[in-house]
Amino acid sequence: MTALYPEIEPHGHGMLDVGDGNLIYWEVCGDPNGKPALVLHGGPGSGCSTGLRRYFDPSVYRIVLFDQRGCGRSVPRTSDLRVNLSANTTEHLLADIERLRQHLGIDRWLVFGGSWGSTLGLAYAQRNPHRVTAIVLAGVTTTRRSEIEWLYRGVAPLFPEQWARFHAGVPVAERDGDLVAAYHRLLQHPNPSVHLKAAKDWCDWESALVSVDPDARVEPRRLQPDFQLAFARIVTHYFHHHAWLEDGILLRRAGSLAGIPGILIHGRLDLAAPLVTAWELAHAWPGSELVIVSRAGHATTDPGMSEAVIAATDRFRQIPS
């Protein structure tokens, strides 16, 4: 069993002005002169956790993390309903990544992304292949319409109790329609009793799907109303707009990644993002490798997932920057 690398603290951090009134929090850990690696968190809207630093050998990698617009330590936070999300889109995030790369003086880097971070990582690499040395993706998603439909309706029969609560969280007239749109609307409601309940209902449903362990411990921050509201507002904003991506475009353009080594890590028991997406991507991306973790679901804390991620980053230690 591979242990996580030891806990480390950043040796550099700051707030980068990316325009539109947004400042994104960034930090750098590990070897200041090491192989650059970019970490893209999930959600969208989860923000970075300290555990994400521990997937990389700190004696080899210069590990770059940042909180995407509106979440984590970036400002303004979308838990404030006065914050307009029109300048928080996939296109904005891709531009932020490039601005951060330039700010840190990095030419090329390994890209790591989990869950939504895998969608963002694929979009970034297809836009900027000359900036990417290697790619590691875990819990692979491409945010196709079919993936969103599965997540917020298709998987319901496997979680009847949790689904009943989630489904009941929207008005009766909207329960047979687009639940993402319904929650997106509720989360903008000026009455705190409405938008805070919608945020909790949304996060409770998401938490139910993540791990193969029904008793898995939820991160304490995910139980905080401020986190729940920021997260739910961002994720419904992105998924309501299908992440501003042409449906299936990341799979259709996967061939453009030929020549960039990639490892795709996916739990066979992943019910939030079924294995088929990772399998399709592996077949569309020449030179990529699919690693299926037999006893894991979507969470990187599930059995075998963190070990597979570390094995992947260790394999890429020798690739030139």
Kinemage of the C-alpha trace (Angstrom):
@kinemage 1
@onewidth
@group {chain A} dominant
@subgroup {mainchain}
@vectorlist {calphas} color= white
{ca met a 1} P 0.000 0.000 0.000
{ca thr a 2} L 1.378 3.403 -0.995
{ca ala a 3} L 1.071 6.085 1.674
{ca leu a 4} L 0.345 9.688 0.886
{ca tyr a 5} L 3.399 11.910 0.892
{ca pro a 6} L 3.893 13.806 4.185
{ca glu a 7} L 1.888 16.911 4.972
{ca ile a 8} L 3.615 20.029 3.711
{ca glu a 9} L 3.050 23.762 3.838
{ca pro a 10} L 3.310 26.220 0.932
{ca his a 11} L 6.566 28.091 0.480
{ca gly a 12} L 4.761 30.669 -1.649
{ca his a 13} L 1.189 31.896 -1.932
{ca gly a 14} L -0.774 34.934 -2.973
{ca met a 15} L -3.852 36.437 -4.548
{ca leu a 16} L -3.763 36.902 -8.323
{ca asp a 17} L -5.986 39.525 -9.931
{ca val a 18} L -7.594 37.777 -12.907
{ca gly a 19} L -9.984 40.573 -13.821
{ca asp a 20} L -13.746 41.001 -13.565
{ca gly a 21} L -13.291 41.833 -9.877
{ca asn a 22} L -11.906 38.363 -9.092
{ca leu a 23} L -8.805 37.512 -7.088
{ca ile a 24} L -7.794 33.844 -7.068
{ca tyr a 25} L -5.822 32.282 -4.249
{ca trp a 26} L -2.742 30.294 -5.321
{ca glu a 27} L -0.021 28.419 -3.489
{ca val a 28} L 3.173 26.567 -4.363
{ca cys a 29} L 4.540 23.610 -2.376
{ca gly a 30} L 7.438 21.172 -2.690
{ca asp a 31} L 10.747 21.889 -4.432
{ca pro a 32} L 10.867 25.537 -5.596
{ca asn a 33} L 13.070 24.414 -8.485
{ca gly a 34} L 11.288 21.146 -9.111
{ca lys a 35} L 9.148 19.779 -11.931
{ca pro a 36} L 6.030 21.973 -12.169
{ca ala a 37} L 2.678 20.276 -11.547
{ca leu a 38} L -0.719 21.987 -11.691
{ca val a 39} L -3.547 20.722 -9.466
{ca leu a 40} L -7.144 21.323 -10.578
{ca his a 41} L -9.751 20.710 -7.898
{ca gly a 42} L -13.205 19.304 -8.441
{ca gly a 43} L -16.733 20.550 -8.030
{ca pro a 44} L -16.802 22.899 -9.796
{ca gly a 45} L -16.575 24.962 -6.655
{ca ser a 46} L -14.980 22.578 -4.156
{ca gly a 47} L -11.799 24.579 -3.658
{ca cys a 48} L -8.443 23.016 -2.822
{ca ser a 49} L -7.808 20.812 0.198
{ca thr a 50} L -4.485 20.236 1.887
{ca gly a 51} L -4.656 16.563 0.925
{ca leu a 52} L -4.194 17.429 -2.740
{ca arg a 53} L -0.625 18.517 -1.979
{ca arg a 54} L 0.201 14.977 -0.863
{ca tyr a 55} L -0.175 13.225 -4.235
{ca phe a 56} L 3.249 14.467 -5.374
{ca asp a 57} L 6.801 13.777 -4.231
{ca pro a 58} L 7.710 17.158 -2.671
{ca ser a 59} L 11.417 16.544 -3.270
{ca val a 60} L 10.768 16.362 -7.021
{ca tyr a 61} L 7.701 18.470 -7.840
{ca arg a 62} L 6.920 22.166 -7.673
{ca ile a 63} L 3.231 21.729 -6.808
{ca val a 64} L 0.887 24.545 -7.847
{ca leu a 65} L -2.648 24.702 -6.469
{ca phe a 66} L -5.296 27.381 -6.778
{ca asp a 67} L -8.910 27.943 -5.798
{ca gln a 68} L -11.030 28.508 -8.874
{ca arg a 69} L -13.163 31.627 -9.126
{ca gly a 70} L -15.702 32.176 -6.370
{ca cys a 71} L -14.671 29.354 -4.026
{ca gly a 72} L -12.138 28.425 -1.374
{ca arg a 73} L -9.957 31.395 -0.493
{ca ser a 74} L -10.602 33.204 -3.769
{ca val a 75} L -12.739 36.341 -3.661
{ca pro a 76} L -15.450 37.326 -3.963
{ca arg a 77} L -17.055 34.125 -2.695
{ca thr a 78} L -20.286 33.055 -4.314
{ca ser a 79} L -21.872 32.406 -0.933
{ca asp a 80} L -22.686 36.118 -1.235
{ca leu a 81} L -25.789 36.223 -3.437
{ca arg a 82} L -24.803 39.687 -4.627
{ca val a 83} L -21.912 38.101 -6.566
{ca asn a 84} L -22.780 37.850 -10.242
{ca leu a 85} L -21.568 34.617 -11.825
{ca ser a 86} L -21.548 35.836 -15.422
{ca ala a 87} L -17.736 36.145 -15.290
{ca asn a 88} L -17.323 32.633 -13.890
{ca thr a 89} L -17.280 30.222 -16.832
{ca thr a 90} L -15.024 27.502 -18.201
{ca glu a 91} L -13.491 30.031 -20.566
{ca his a 92} L -12.649 32.311 -17.646
{ca leu a 93} L -11.032 29.432 -15.737
{ca leu a 94} L -8.903 28.468 -18.734
{ca ala a 95} L -7.689 32.050 -18.997
{ca asp a 96} L -6.980 32.100 -15.234
{ca ile a 97} L -4.770 29.016 -15.537
{ca glu a 98} L -2.680 30.644 -18.236
{ca arg a 99} L -2.435 33.871 -16.263
{ca leu a 100} L -1.241 31.918 -13.223
{ca arg a 101} L 1.312 29.995 -15.296
{ca gln a 102} L 2.746 33.244 -16.615
{ca his a 103} L 2.686 34.836 -13.161
{ca leu a 104} L 4.763 31.969 -11.755
{ca gly a 105} L 7.162 31.929 -14.700
{ca ile a 106} L 6.374 28.338 -15.659
{ca asp a 107} L 6.837 27.178 -19.245
{ca arg a 108} L 5.311 23.679 -19.107
{ca trp a 109} L 3.730 21.589 -16.370
{ca leu a 110} L 2.106 18.295 -15.543
{ca val a 111} L -1.661 18.683 -15.184
{ca phe a 112} L -3.555 16.773 -12.505
{ca gly a 113} L -7.335 16.992 -12.179
{ca gly a 114} L -9.982 15.071 -10.283
{ca ser a 115} L -13.699 14.875 -11.133
{ca trp a 116} L -14.622 18.331 -12.525
{ca gly a 117} L -10.894 19.017 -12.492
{ca ser a 118} L -10.500 16.307 -15.135
{ca thr a 119} L -12.946 18.138 -17.418
{ca leu a 120} L -11.071 21.401 -16.872
{ca gly a 121} L -7.702 19.684 -17.316
{ca leu a 122} L -8.762 18.133 -20.625
{ca ala a 123} L -10.089 21.455 -21.878
{ca tyr a 124} L -6.859 23.201 -20.867
{ca ala a 125} L -4.591 20.577 -22.440
{ca gln a 126} L -6.541 20.560 -25.705
{ca arg a 127} L -6.300 24.358 -25.820
{ca asn a 128} L -2.624 24.494 -24.771
{ca pro a 129} L -0.938 21.166 -25.601
{ca his a 130} L 2.472 22.821 -25.856
{ca arg a 131} L 2.216 23.774 -22.174
{ca val a 132} L 1.538 20.248 -20.882
{ca thr a 133} L 4.210 17.615 -20.129
{ca ala a 134} L 1.867 14.885 -18.875
{ca ile a 135} L -1.673 14.447 -17.567
{ca val a 136} L -3.084 12.509 -14.615
{ca leu a 137} L -6.866 12.412 -14.246
{ca ala a 138} L -8.896 10.751 -11.484
{ca gly a 139} L -12.657 10.170 -11.437
{ca val a 140} L -12.808 11.121 -15.110
{ca thr a 141} L -15.607 13.378 -16.337
{ca thr a 142} L -16.139 15.403 -19.511
{ca thr a 143} L -19.400 17.125 -18.402
{ca arg a 144} L -21.449 15.831 -21.316
{ca arg a 145} L -25.204 16.261 -21.070
{ca ser a 146} L -25.576 12.515 -20.558
{ca glu a 147} L -23.190 12.662 -17.593
{ca ile a 148} L -25.152 15.485 -15.962
{ca glu a 149} L -28.456 13.703 -16.616
{ca trp a 150} L -27.075 10.532 -15.009
{ca leu a 151} L -25.805 12.399 -11.953
{ca tyr a 152} L -29.055 14.223 -11.241
{ca arg a 153} L -31.653 11.657 -12.324
{ca gly a 154} L -30.303 8.470 -13.916
{ca val a 155} L -28.554 7.176 -10.806
{ca ala a 156} L -31.647 7.755 -8.637
{ca pro a 157} L -32.795 4.089 -8.423
{ca leu a 158} L -29.536 3.180 -6.689
{ca phe a 159} L -30.084 5.727 -3.897
{ca pro a 160} L -33.875 5.787 -3.347
{ca glu a 161} L -33.835 7.287 0.153
{ca gln a 162} L -31.401 10.085 -0.703
{ca trp a 163} L -33.106 10.678 -4.061
{ca ala a 164} L -36.487 11.099 -2.385
{ca arg a 165} L -35.099 13.931 -0.268
{ca phe a 166} L -33.253 15.554 -3.167
{ca his a 167} L -36.271 15.268 -5.481
{ca ala a 168} L -38.600 16.687 -2.838
{ca gly a 169} L -36.360 19.736 -2.501
{ca val a 170} L -37.879 21.413 -5.565
{ca pro a 171} L -41.509 22.474 -6.136
{ca val a 172} L -43.865 19.693 -7.252
{ca ala a 173} L -44.356 21.267 -10.674
{ca glu a 174} L -40.598 21.050 -11.402
{ca arg a 175} L -39.870 17.519 -10.183
{ca asp a 176} L -40.285 15.856 -13.560
{ca gly a 177} L -38.181 18.471 -15.318
{ca asp a 178} L -34.608 19.743 -15.171
{ca leu a 179} L -33.593 19.480 -11.519
{ca val a 180} L -30.321 21.328 -12.095
{ca ala a 181} L -32.286 24.296 -13.427
{ca ala a 182} L -34.739 24.081 -10.537
{ca tyr a 183} L -32.002 24.123 -7.905
{ca his a 184} L -30.142 26.833 -9.813
{ca arg a 185} L -33.235 29.009 -9.449
{ca leu a 186} L -33.807 28.174 -5.765
{ca leu a 187} L -30.204 29.060 -4.944
{ca gln a 188} L -30.778 32.613 -6.194
{ca his a 189} L -33.830 33.100 -3.955
{ca pro a 190} L -33.379 36.103 -1.648
{ca asn a 191} L -34.907 34.311 1.347
{ca pro a 192} L -32.117 32.563 3.321
{ca ser a 193} L -34.482 29.814 4.441
{ca val a 194} L -34.970 28.932 0.774
{ca his a 195} L -31.450 29.206 -0.624
{ca leu a 196} L -29.728 27.658 2.404
{ca lys a 197} L -32.075 24.665 2.374
{ca ala a 198} L -31.522 24.229 -1.375
{ca ala a 199} L -27.761 24.332 -0.862
{ca lys a 200} L -27.908 21.711 1.892
{ca asp a 201} L -30.203 19.445 -0.149
{ca trp a 202} L -27.876 19.718 -3.134
{ca cys a 203} L -24.748 18.934 -1.109
{ca asp a 204} L -26.410 16.042 0.717
{ca trp a 205} L -27.224 14.424 -2.633
{ca glu a 206} L -23.700 14.941 -3.950
{ca ser a 207} L -22.187 13.487 -0.778
{ca ala a 208} L -24.344 10.370 -1.039
{ca leu a 209} L -22.824 9.442 -4.410
{ca val a 210} L -19.134 10.003 -3.840
{ca ser a 211} L -17.853 7.014 -1.881
{ca val a 212} L -18.425 3.264 -1.997
{ca asp a 213} L -18.627 3.442 1.815
{ca pro a 214} L -22.159 4.539 2.804
{ca asp a 215} L -20.760 5.629 6.173
{ca ala a 216} L -17.876 7.627 4.706
{ca arg a 217} L -17.028 10.721 6.724
{ca val a 218} L -17.993 13.985 5.062
{ca glu a 219} L -15.308 16.675 5.141
{ca pro a 220} L -16.234 19.113 7.942
{ca arg a 221} L -16.087 22.097 5.573
{ca arg a 222} L -18.810 20.496 3.428
{ca leu a 223} L -21.210 20.711 6.366
{ca gln a 224} L -20.805 24.466 6.696
{ca pro a 225} L -23.663 26.560 5.229
{ca asp a 226} L -21.227 29.062 3.703
{ca phe a 227} L -19.376 26.304 1.830
{ca gln a 228} L -22.606 24.595 0.780
{ca leu a 229} L -24.069 27.774 -0.696
{ca ala a 230} L -20.907 28.737 -2.588
{ca phe a 231} L -20.442 25.204 -3.899
{ca ala a 232} L -24.061 24.662 -4.919
{ca arg a 233} L -24.308 28.037 -6.654
{ca ile a 234} L -21.175 27.384 -8.698
{ca val a 235} L -21.898 23.783 -9.668
{ca thr a 236} L -25.495 24.490 -10.690
{ca his a 237} L -24.311 27.540 -12.649
{ca tyr a 238} L -21.824 25.402 -14.576
{ca phe a 239} L -24.045 22.382 -15.108
{ca his a 240} L -27.102 24.466 -15.992
{ca his a 241} L -24.978 25.841 -18.852
{ca his a 242} L -23.363 22.459 -19.646
{ca ala a 243} L -20.026 24.062 -18.732
{ca trp a 244} L -20.248 26.121 -21.964
{ca leu a 245} L -18.836 23.113 -23.820
{ca glu a 246} L -20.188 21.716 -27.064
{ca asp a 247} L -21.628 18.343 -26.126
{ca gly a 248} L -18.975 15.621 -26.387
{ca ile a 249} L -16.293 17.988 -27.676
{ca leu a 250} L -13.591 16.863 -25.235
{ca leu a 251} L -13.915 13.262 -26.415
{ca arg a 252} L -14.026 14.224 -30.086
{ca arg a 253} L -10.851 16.283 -29.701
{ca ala a 254} L -8.995 13.775 -27.538
{ca gly a 255} L -6.840 12.790 -30.510
{ca ser a 256} L -5.157 16.194 -30.275
{ca leu a 257} L -3.503 14.959 -27.061
{ca ala a 258} L -1.464 12.339 -28.953
{ca gly a 259} L 2.125 12.674 -27.804
{ca ile a 260} L 1.185 13.813 -24.298
{ca pro a 261} L 1.396 10.855 -21.898
{ca gly a 262} L -1.675 10.434 -19.757
{ca ile a 263} L -2.923 8.151 -17.013
{ca leu a 264} L -6.659 7.926 -16.318
{ca ile a 265} L -7.582 6.552 -12.898
{ca his a 266} L -11.143 5.444 -12.306
{ca gly a 267} L -13.034 3.408 -9.735
{ca arg a 268} L -14.964 0.493 -11.195
{ca leu a 269} L -17.729 1.172 -8.671
{ca asp a 270} L -17.938 4.911 -9.438
{ca leu a 271} L -21.661 5.693 -9.442
{ca ala a 272} L -21.271 9.462 -9.728
{ca ala a 273} L -19.261 9.195 -12.966
{ca pro a 274} L -19.633 5.727 -14.517
{ca leu a 275} L -16.528 4.084 -15.942
{ca val a 276} L -17.714 4.360 -19.549
{ca thr a 277} L -16.485 7.962 -19.881
{ca ala a 278} L -12.933 7.088 -18.821
{ca trp a 279} L -13.012 4.042 -21.116
{ca glu a 280} L -14.158 6.143 -24.098
{ca leu a 281} L -11.487 8.753 -23.403
{ca ala a 282} L -8.746 6.131 -23.182
{ca his a 283} L -9.757 4.787 -26.594
{ca ala a 284} L -9.916 8.266 -28.143
{ca trp a 285} L -6.567 9.475 -26.736
{ca pro a 286} L -3.576 7.746 -28.365
{ca gly a 287} L -0.950 6.818 -25.824
{ca ser a 288} L -3.136 7.194 -22.739
{ca glu a 289} L -3.498 4.457 -20.137
{ca leu a 290} L -6.629 3.582 -18.159
{ca val a 291} L -6.116 2.304 -14.617
{ca ile a 292} L -9.284 0.751 -13.163
{ca val a 293} L -9.382 0.538 -9.367
{ca ser a 294} L -11.575 -2.428 -8.593
{ca arg a 295} L -12.951 -1.564 -5.144
{ca ala a 296} L -13.268 2.215 -5.518
{ca gly a 297} L -16.013 4.658 -6.313
{ca his a 298} L -15.634 8.351 -7.161
{ca ala a 299} L -13.764 9.509 -4.058
{ca thr a 300} L -9.974 9.599 -4.131
{ca thr a 301} L -10.166 8.388 -0.516
{ca asp a 302} L -11.773 5.112 -1.644
{ca pro a 303} L -9.632 1.942 -1.485
{ca gly a 304} L -6.793 2.053 -3.984
{ca met a 305} L -7.472 5.480 -5.499
{ca ser a 306} L -4.810 7.571 -3.768
{ca glu a 307} L -2.293 4.780 -4.297
{ca ala a 308} L -3.036 4.787 -8.029
{ca val a 309} L -2.725 8.583 -8.235
{ca ile a 310} L 0.637 8.555 -6.447
{ca ala a 311} L 1.886 5.707 -8.621
{ca ala a 312} L 1.006 7.838 -11.664
{ca thr a 313} L 2.722 11.019 -10.463
{ca asp a 314} L 5.757 8.960 -9.431
{ca arg a 315} L 5.967 7.472 -12.934
{ca phe a 316} L 6.063 10.948 -14.465
{ca arg a 317} L 8.822 12.269 -12.210
{ca gln a 318} L 11.461 11.724 -14.875
{ca ile a 319} L 9.627 13.353 -17.807
{ca pro a 320} L 11.485 16.557 -18.769
{ca ser a 321} L 9.758 19.809 -17.898
